[in-house]
Amino acid sequence: MTAIDRINAAAGLIVPEIILLATVCIMFLVGPFLVTESGKAQHGLRQRWGALSLLAIGCSMLAWYGMVPQPDAMGPFQSDAFVWFVRGTTLFVGLLLVLMLWNQIDDGHAAEAHACLLAILAGVNLTAAANDLAGLFLGLELVSIPTYVLLYLPRRDRAMREATIKYFLLSIFSAGTFLYGVAWLFGAAGTTNMVGIAEAAKAGKLAAAPGLIMLAQVLIIAGLGFRITAVPFHFYAPDVFQGVTSSSAAMLSFIPKIAGFVGLFRLLPLTQGLITWQDWVPSEPIRMLLATLAVLTMFGGNLLALRQKNLHRLLAYSSVAHAGYMLTGLTIGAAVGFGDGLTALLFYLVIYAIMTLGVFAVLAGAGSNEHPVVNDSDLAGLSKTRPVMAASLALLLFSLTGLPPTAGMLGKLFLFLAAWNEGSTLGQTLAIVLALNAAISAAYYLRLVGVMYLEAPKETTPETSQQYPVWIASAGCVVLMVALFVAPQYLWDAALRATH
């Protein structure tokens, strides 16, 4: 096979990402020419860039849906069922985020904002498709670097600057920690190719330096723990969420999480000589480490959320708690039970994306850019002033709590059953902790429902924005929450194929 043939074969595995990145280049090249030197742009330009983003994601979805998984790829990229699942999830979430960003960015910066969002989506997908340690790290950085820019573009006030610089500095620290762990893994295996690392583990090459491999895994978990907001790597989240817009907070609540879990999915089984996860269960020391992180993350997120009045801070701690639920699935691995922990994790990851993005979309639609909904008191009497919006938010909060008739209940139930039926004391302990934390979370989620339905409206309620794209996004999330409760089988089967 010639070099050109190899390039064409590799490019054929990442067609959706090529479409996204080509659109990014167009936006970055053309956008500045449509803005004056003073920063002014033609009114309504952001709608055109938003439409182009939707078109790019739509074309990527067509390319994604027609791709056949190729589990035995040996080049720089792979395109197995796991990549197919991650791509579909990321592109769907991208549609929601474009709708949320639509009117939360000014015309002069819309091209750059949408370009950064598309680059972030491509970065997540390339992380999943990477078949090499260097490619995986570059995919993660393609998520991080545009995020710094995207956080700062909608507003440039003091709170936004503080949030951006905190995320920037701590993200660099986490990237360095992760890269250090990857360097140890490369040093032990002698190659950066993932198949090569797994083969080295099978041959016993990694067993010659068990301490080095353990250190590499701990550093990788620590570096990616920042992205999934696991305790004690979560401390940046409340301040950053509080300082950014609803669309940026929604993006931060999910995109770094899926990137972090993708990295853990790809790297942790390698040290046991596995490329797939059909038989993977973490080694005992790593299993105990993940279980400890899961317990601390669930309790830390939920207990700190109880004290929050600012909605973005509350949802930041909520995001931390949900990372703990997902870590339960990772701790269980592919142990025999009701499905397995990894399948339940992927199922819950999609459910979490829909319900948390839906909440942020409702909050964005309940206020305006000039008068955003900030504190829980701003929701007082929402059921009387905007009953449809209140009902939508209540249903999404029920889903976050894990109550029927929402898919959030099924997501938590599958994680609980996977942990309980795994059979070990550790698994059953994690199941009990998960159920206890779901009950704790009800206190602050249902408190918001009470504020909307039991308190009188404020004399001056926040102005309702005419953000029709945001309303479409929130309505879509609500419909999907109920639909996946009634018919979850397709999503479960897709998650099962991705892990087997």
C-alpha positions as CSV (number, residue, x, y, z in Angstrom):
1,M,0.0,0.0,0.0
2,T,1.4,3.4,-1.0
3,A,1.6,6.4,1.2
4,I,-1.4,8.0,-0.7
5,D,-3.4,4.9,-0.1
6,R,-2.7,4.9,3.6
7,I,-3.7,8.6,3.8
8,N,-6.9,7.9,1.9
9,A,-7.7,4.9,4.1
10,A,-7.1,7.0,7.3
11,A,-9.2,9.9,6.0
12,G,-12.1,7.6,5.2
13,L,-12.4,6.7,8.9
14,I,-12.8,10.4,10.0
15,V,-15.1,11.8,7.3
16,P,-17.5,13.4,9.8
17,E,-14.6,15.2,11.5
18,I,-13.1,16.4,8.2
19,I,-16.5,18.0,7.4
20,L,-16.6,19.8,10.8
21,L,-13.0,21.0,10.5
22,A,-13.4,22.1,7.0
23,T,-16.3,24.3,8.1
24,V,-14.2,25.6,11.0
25,C,-11.6,26.7,8.5
26,I,-14.2,28.5,6.4
27,M,-15.6,30.3,9.4
28,F,-12.2,31.4,10.7
29,L,-11.1,32.6,7.2
30,V,-14.3,34.4,6.2
31,G,-15.6,35.6,9.5
32,P,-13.1,38.5,10.0
33,F,-13.9,40.0,6.6
34,L,-17.6,40.5,7.6
35,V,-16.7,42.5,10.6
36,T,-15.6,46.1,10.6
37,E,-12.4,47.3,12.4
38,S,-14.6,48.6,15.3
39,G,-16.1,45.1,15.7
40,K,-19.5,45.8,14.3
41,A,-21.2,43.3,11.9
42,Q,-24.3,43.2,9.9
43,H,-27.4,42.5,12.0
44,G,-28.5,38.9,11.9
45,L,-25.1,37.5,10.9
46,R,-25.1,35.2,13.8
47,Q,-28.2,33.4,12.4
48,R,-26.3,32.7,9.2
49,W,-23.3,31.3,11.0
50,G,-25.7,29.2,13.2
51,A,-27.4,27.9,10.1
52,L,-24.0,26.9,8.6
53,S,-23.1,25.1,11.8
54,L,-26.3,23.2,11.7
55,L,-25.7,22.3,8.0
56,A,-22.1,21.1,8.8
57,I,-23.4,18.9,11.7
58,G,-26.2,17.6,9.5
59,C,-23.7,16.6,6.8
60,S,-21.5,15.0,9.4
61,M,-24.5,13.0,10.7
62,L,-25.2,11.7,7.3
63,A,-21.6,10.6,6.9
64,W,-21.7,9.1,10.4
65,Y,-24.9,7.1,9.9
66,G,-23.6,5.6,6.7
67,M,-20.3,4.4,8.1
68,V,-19.8,0.7,8.9
69,P,-17.7,0.0,12.1
70,Q,-14.3,-1.4,11.3
71,P,-13.0,-2.9,14.6
72,D,-9.7,-4.2,13.3
73,A,-8.2,-0.9,11.9
74,M,-4.4,-0.7,12.4
75,G,-3.7,2.8,11.2
76,P,-3.8,6.1,13.2
77,F,-7.6,5.9,13.5
78,Q,-10.1,3.3,14.3
79,S,-13.9,3.2,13.6
80,D,-15.4,0.6,15.8
81,A,-18.9,0.5,17.3
82,F,-17.7,2.6,20.3
83,V,-16.5,5.4,17.9
84,W,-19.9,5.1,16.1
85,F,-21.7,5.6,19.4
86,V,-19.6,8.5,20.6
87,R,-19.9,10.3,17.2
88,G,-23.7,10.0,17.3
89,T,-23.9,11.3,20.8
90,T,-21.5,14.2,20.2
91,L,-23.2,15.3,17.0
92,F,-26.6,15.2,18.5
93,V,-25.4,17.2,21.5
94,G,-23.7,19.6,19.0
95,L,-27.1,20.3,17.4
96,L,-28.5,21.3,20.9
97,L,-25.5,23.5,21.7
98,V,-25.7,25.3,18.4
99,L,-29.3,26.2,19.1
100,M,-28.4,27.4,22.6
101,L,-25.5,29.5,21.3
102,W,-27.6,31.0,18.5
103,N,-28.7,34.2,20.3
104,Q,-26.2,34.2,23.2
105,I,-23.4,35.5,20.9
106,D,-23.2,38.8,19.2
107,D,-23.0,39.1,15.4
108,G,-19.4,40.2,15.4
109,H,-18.1,37.1,17.2
110,A,-20.6,34.5,16.0
111,A,-18.2,33.0,13.3
112,E,-15.4,32.4,15.8
113,A,-17.8,31.0,18.5
114,H,-19.5,28.5,16.1
115,A,-16.1,27.6,14.7
116,C,-14.8,26.8,18.2
117,L,-17.9,24.7,19.0
118,L,-17.5,22.7,15.8
119,A,-13.8,22.2,16.6
120,I,-14.7,21.0,20.1
121,L,-17.1,18.4,18.7
122,A,-14.5,17.2,16.2
123,G,-12.0,16.9,19.1
124,V,-14.2,14.6,21.1
125,N,-14.8,12.4,18.0
126,L,-11.1,12.3,17.2
127,T,-10.3,11.3,20.8
128,A,-12.6,8.3,20.4
129,A,-11.2,7.4,17.0
130,A,-7.5,7.7,18.0
131,N,-5.5,4.6,17.7
132,D,-2.4,6.2,19.1
133,L,-1.5,7.9,22.3
134,A,-0.3,11.0,20.5
135,G,-3.5,11.2,18.5
136,L,-5.6,10.8,21.6
137,F,-3.8,13.6,23.3
138,L,-4.2,15.9,20.3
139,G,-7.9,15.1,20.2
140,L,-8.2,16.1,23.9
141,E,-6.4,19.3,23.2
142,L,-8.6,20.0,20.3
143,V,-11.4,20.0,22.9
144,S,-9.6,22.2,25.4
145,I,-8.0,25.0,23.4
146,P,-11.2,26.1,21.5
147,T,-13.0,25.9,24.8
148,Y,-10.8,28.7,26.3
149,V,-11.8,30.9,23.4
150,L,-15.5,29.9,23.4
151,L,-15.9,30.7,27.1
152,Y,-14.6,34.3,26.6
153,L,-16.5,35.3,23.4
154,P,-20.1,35.8,24.6
155,R,-19.2,38.4,27.2
156,R,-16.0,40.0,28.3
157,D,-16.8,41.2,31.8
158,R,-14.9,40.5,35.0
159,A,-16.8,37.3,35.8
160,M,-16.2,35.9,32.4
161,R,-12.5,36.7,32.5
162,E,-12.2,35.1,35.9
163,A,-14.0,31.9,34.8
164,T,-11.9,31.7,31.6
165,I,-8.6,32.1,33.3
166,K,-9.4,29.6,36.0
167,Y,-10.5,27.0,33.4
168,F,-7.4,27.7,31.3
169,L,-4.9,27.4,34.1
170,L,-6.4,24.2,35.6
171,S,-6.9,22.6,32.2
172,I,-3.2,23.1,31.4
173,F,-2.3,21.5,34.7
174,S,-4.6,18.5,34.0
175,A,-3.2,18.2,30.5
176,G,0.3,18.1,31.9
177,T,-0.6,15.4,34.5
178,F,-2.3,13.3,31.8
179,L,0.6,13.6,29.4
180,Y,3.0,12.6,32.2
181,G,1.0,9.5,32.7
182,V,0.9,8.7,29.0
183,A,4.7,9.2,28.8
184,W,5.2,6.5,31.5
185,L,2.9,4.2,29.6
186,F,4.9,4.8,26.4
187,G,8.1,4.2,28.3
188,A,6.9,0.8,29.6
189,A,5.5,-0.4,26.3
190,G,8.0,1.1,23.9
191,T,5.3,2.3,21.5
192,T,2.5,4.8,21.3
193,N,0.2,2.6,19.2
194,M,-2.7,1.3,21.3
195,V,-2.7,-2.1,19.6
196,G,1.0,-2.3,20.2
197,I,0.6,-1.4,23.9
198,A,-2.1,-4.1,24.4
199,E,0.2,-6.7,22.6
200,A,3.1,-5.7,24.9
201,A,0.8,-6.2,27.9
202,K,-0.2,-9.6,26.6
203,A,3.4,-10.6,26.1
204,G,4.2,-9.7,29.8
205,K,6.4,-6.7,28.9
206,L,4.4,-4.3,31.2
207,A,4.5,-6.8,34.1
208,A,8.3,-6.2,34.4
209,A,7.5,-2.7,35.8
210,P,4.2,-2.9,37.7
211,G,5.0,0.2,39.8
212,L,5.6,2.2,36.7
213,I,2.3,1.0,35.1
214,M,0.4,1.8,38.3
215,L,1.8,5.3,38.4
216,A,0.9,5.8,34.7
217,Q,-2.7,4.8,35.4
218,V,-3.0,7.0,38.5
219,L,-1.7,10.0,36.6
220,I,-4.0,9.3,33.6
221,I,-7.1,9.0,35.9
222,A,-6.0,12.3,37.7
223,G,-5.5,14.1,34.5
224,L,-8.9,13.0,33.1
225,G,-10.6,13.4,36.5
226,F,-10.4,17.2,35.8
227,R,-12.5,16.8,32.7
228,I,-15.1,14.7,34.2
229,T,-15.2,16.9,37.4
230,A,-14.4,14.1,39.8
231,V,-13.7,15.0,43.4
232,P,-11.0,16.3,44.3
233,F,-10.5,17.7,40.7
234,H,-13.8,19.4,40.6
235,F,-13.0,22.7,42.5
236,Y,-12.9,24.9,39.3
237,A,-16.4,23.9,38.2
238,P,-18.7,26.1,40.4
239,D,-16.7,29.3,39.8
240,V,-16.5,28.7,36.1
241,F,-20.1,27.7,35.6
242,Q,-21.2,30.8,37.6
243,G,-19.2,33.2,35.4
244,V,-20.2,32.0,31.9
245,T,-23.4,32.0,29.9
246,S,-26.0,29.2,29.9
247,S,-24.8,27.9,26.6
248,S,-21.2,27.8,27.7
249,A,-22.2,26.1,31.1
250,A,-24.2,23.6,29.2
251,M,-21.2,22.8,27.0
252,L,-18.9,22.5,30.0
253,S,-21.4,20.2,31.8
254,F,-21.1,17.5,29.1
255,I,-18.4,17.8,26.5
256,P,-15.4,17.5,28.8
257,K,-17.2,14.6,30.6
258,I,-17.6,12.6,27.4
259,A,-14.0,13.4,26.4
260,G,-12.7,12.3,29.8
261,F,-14.6,9.0,29.9
262,V,-13.6,8.3,26.3
263,G,-10.0,8.6,27.3
264,L,-10.5,6.3,30.3
265,F,-12.3,3.8,28.1
266,R,-9.5,3.7,25.6
267,L,-6.5,3.7,28.0
268,L,-7.3,1.7,31.1
269,P,-8.0,-1.7,29.4
270,L,-4.7,-1.4,27.5
271,T,-2.5,-2.2,30.5
272,Q,-4.4,-5.6,30.8
273,G,-3.8,-6.4,27.2
274,L,-7.3,-5.5,26.0
275,I,-8.4,-3.3,23.1
276,T,-12.1,-4.0,23.6
277,W,-14.0,-4.0,26.9
278,Q,-16.0,-7.2,26.6
279,D,-14.0,-8.9,29.4
280,W,-12.5,-5.8,31.1
281,V,-12.7,-5.2,34.8
282,P,-10.3,-2.8,36.5
283,S,-7.4,-4.4,38.3
284,E,-8.0,-4.4,42.1
285,P,-5.9,-1.3,43.0
286,I,-7.4,0.8,40.2
287,R,-10.9,-0.6,41.0
288,M,-10.5,0.6,44.6
289,L,-9.2,4.0,43.4
290,L,-12.2,4.4,41.0
291,A,-14.6,3.3,43.7
292,T,-13.2,5.9,46.2
293,L,-13.4,8.6,43.6
294,A,-17.0,7.6,42.8
295,V,-18.1,7.8,46.4
296,L,-16.4,11.1,47.1
297,T,-17.7,12.6,43.9
298,M,-21.3,11.6,44.6
299,F,-21.3,12.8,48.2
300,G,-19.2,15.9,47.4
301,G,-21.4,17.1,44.6
302,N,-24.8,16.4,46.2
303,L,-24.0,17.8,49.7
304,L,-22.4,21.0,48.3
305,A,-25.3,21.5,45.9
306,L,-27.7,21.6,48.9
307,R,-26.3,25.0,49.9
308,Q,-26.4,26.7,46.5
309,K,-28.7,29.5,45.6
310,N,-27.0,30.5,42.3
311,L,-28.5,28.1,39.7
312,H,-25.3,27.8,37.7
313,R,-23.3,26.8,40.8
314,L,-26.0,24.4,41.8
315,L,-25.9,22.7,38.4
316,A,-22.1,22.7,38.5
317,Y,-22.2,20.6,41.7
318,S,-25.0,18.5,40.1
319,S,-22.6,17.8,37.3
320,V,-20.0,16.7,39.8
321,A,-22.5,14.3,41.4
322,H,-23.5,12.8,38.1
323,A,-19.8,12.1,37.3
324,G,-19.8,10.0,40.5
325,Y,-22.8,8.0,39.2
326,M,-20.9,7.3,36.0
327,L,-17.7,6.4,37.8
328,T,-19.8,3.6,39.5
329,G,-20.3,2.1,36.0
330,L,-16.6,2.4,35.2
331,T,-15.6,0.8,38.5
332,I,-17.9,-2.2,37.8
333,G,-16.5,-2.6,34.3
334,A,-17.8,-5.4,32.2
335,A,-18.6,-7.7,35.2
336,V,-21.5,-10.0,34.6
337,G,-24.7,-8.6,36.0
338,F,-27.7,-6.7,34.6
339,G,-26.0,-5.7,31.4
340,D,-22.7,-4.4,32.7
341,G,-21.3,-1.2,34.2
342,L,-19.8,0.1,31.0
343,T,-23.0,-0.3,29.0
344,A,-25.0,1.3,31.8
345,L,-22.4,4.2,31.9
346,L,-22.8,4.9,28.1
347,F,-26.6,4.7,28.4
348,Y,-26.5,7.1,31.3
349,L,-24.1,9.5,29.6
350,V,-26.6,10.1,26.8
351,I,-29.5,10.5,29.2
352,Y,-27.4,13.0,31.3
353,A,-26.6,15.0,28.2
354,I,-30.2,15.4,27.3
355,M,-31.5,16.3,30.7
356,T,-28.7,18.7,31.8
357,L,-28.7,20.5,28.4
358,G,-32.4,20.8,28.6
359,V,-32.3,22.5,32.0
360,F,-29.7,25.0,30.8
361,A,-31.8,25.6,27.7
362,V,-34.9,26.4,29.8
363,L,-32.9,28.7,32.0
364,A,-31.6,30.5,28.9
365,G,-35.1,30.9,27.6
366,A,-36.6,32.0,30.9
367,G,-34.5,35.1,30.9
368,S,-32.6,37.2,28.4
369,N,-29.0,38.2,27.7
370,E,-29.6,41.5,29.6
371,H,-31.6,39.9,32.5
372,P,-30.6,36.3,32.9
373,V,-32.1,33.9,35.4
374,V,-29.4,33.7,38.0
375,N,-30.7,32.6,41.4
376,D,-33.4,30.1,42.5
377,S,-35.5,33.1,43.6
378,D,-35.7,34.2,39.9
379,L,-37.9,31.1,39.3
380,A,-40.5,32.1,41.9
381,G,-44.0,31.7,40.5
382,L,-42.8,30.6,37.0
383,S,-45.7,28.2,36.8
384,K,-48.1,31.2,36.9
385,T,-46.2,33.5,34.5
386,R,-44.9,30.9,32.0
387,P,-46.6,27.5,32.8
388,V,-45.2,25.6,29.8
389,M,-41.6,26.6,30.7
390,A,-42.2,25.7,34.3
391,A,-43.6,22.3,33.4
392,S,-40.7,21.6,31.1
393,L,-38.1,22.5,33.7
394,A,-40.0,20.4,36.4
395,L,-39.9,17.4,34.1
396,L,-36.2,17.8,33.5
397,L,-35.5,18.2,37.2
398,F,-37.5,15.0,37.9
399,S,-35.3,13.3,35.4
400,L,-32.1,14.6,37.1
401,T,-33.5,13.3,40.4
402,G,-34.4,9.9,38.8
403,L,-38.2,10.0,39.0
404,P,-40.7,8.5,36.5
405,P,-41.9,9.1,33.9
406,T,-38.4,10.2,32.7
407,A,-35.4,8.5,31.2
408,G,-33.3,9.7,34.2
409,M,-35.0,7.0,36.3
410,L,-33.9,4.3,33.9
411,G,-30.4,5.6,33.7
412,K,-29.9,5.5,37.5
413,L,-31.8,2.1,37.7
414,F,-29.4,0.5,35.2
415,L,-26.3,1.7,37.0
416,F,-27.8,0.5,40.3
417,L,-28.6,-2.9,39.0
418,A,-25.2,-3.3,37.3
419,A,-23.5,-2.5,40.5
420,W,-25.7,-4.6,42.7
421,N,-25.8,-7.7,40.5
422,E,-22.1,-7.6,40.0
423,G,-22.1,-9.6,43.3
424,S,-19.2,-8.2,45.2
425,T,-19.3,-6.3,48.5
426,L,-17.8,-3.3,46.7
427,G,-20.4,-3.4,43.9
428,Q,-23.3,-3.5,46.3
429,T,-21.8,-0.8,48.5
430,L,-21.6,1.4,45.4
431,A,-25.2,0.6,44.5
432,I,-26.4,1.7,48.0
433,V,-24.3,4.9,47.9
434,L,-25.8,5.7,44.5
435,A,-29.4,5.2,45.8
436,L,-28.7,7.3,48.9
437,N,-27.2,10.1,46.8
438,A,-30.2,10.0,44.4
439,A,-32.3,10.6,47.5
440,I,-30.1,13.5,48.6
441,S,-30.2,15.1,45.2
442,A,-34.0,15.2,45.4
443,A,-33.8,17.9,48.1
444,Y,-32.3,20.5,45.8
445,Y,-33.9,19.5,42.5
446,L,-37.4,19.4,44.0
447,R,-36.7,22.6,45.9
448,L,-36.6,24.4,42.6
449,V,-39.9,22.8,41.6
450,G,-41.4,24.1,44.8
451,V,-40.1,27.6,44.1
452,M,-41.8,27.5,40.7
453,Y,-45.1,26.2,41.8
454,L,-45.5,27.2,45.5
455,E,-44.1,30.7,45.6
456,A,-45.7,33.9,44.3
457,P,-44.2,35.6,41.3
458,K,-41.8,38.4,41.9
459,E,-43.0,41.9,41.2
460,T,-40.4,42.2,38.5
461,T,-39.9,39.0,36.7
462,P,-36.9,38.5,34.3
463,E,-37.7,39.5,30.8
464,T,-38.4,36.5,28.6
465,S,-36.1,36.3,25.6
466,Q,-37.4,35.6,22.1
467,Q,-34.8,32.8,21.7
468,Y,-36.8,30.4,19.5
469,P,-33.8,28.1,18.9
470,V,-33.4,27.7,22.6
471,W,-37.0,26.9,23.0
472,I,-36.7,24.3,20.3
473,A,-33.7,22.7,22.1
474,S,-35.5,22.6,25.4
475,A,-38.7,21.1,23.9
476,G,-36.6,18.5,22.1
477,C,-34.9,17.5,25.4
478,V,-38.3,17.2,27.2
479,V,-39.8,15.0,24.4
480,L,-36.7,12.8,24.4
481,M,-36.8,12.4,28.2
482,V,-40.3,10.9,28.0
483,A,-39.7,9.0,24.8
484,L,-36.6,7.2,26.1
485,F,-38.5,6.3,29.3
486,V,-41.2,4.7,27.1
487,A,-38.9,3.1,24.5
488,P,-35.2,2.9,25.8
489,Q,-34.3,-0.3,23.9
490,Y,-32.7,1.4,20.8
491,L,-30.3,3.4,23.0
492,W,-29.5,0.5,25.2
493,D,-28.8,-1.7,22.2
494,A,-26.5,0.9,20.8
495,A,-24.6,1.2,24.1
496,L,-24.4,-2.6,24.3
497,R,-22.9,-2.8,20.8
498,A,-20.4,-0.1,21.7
499,T,-19.0,-2.1,24.6
500,H,-19.0,-5.6,23.1
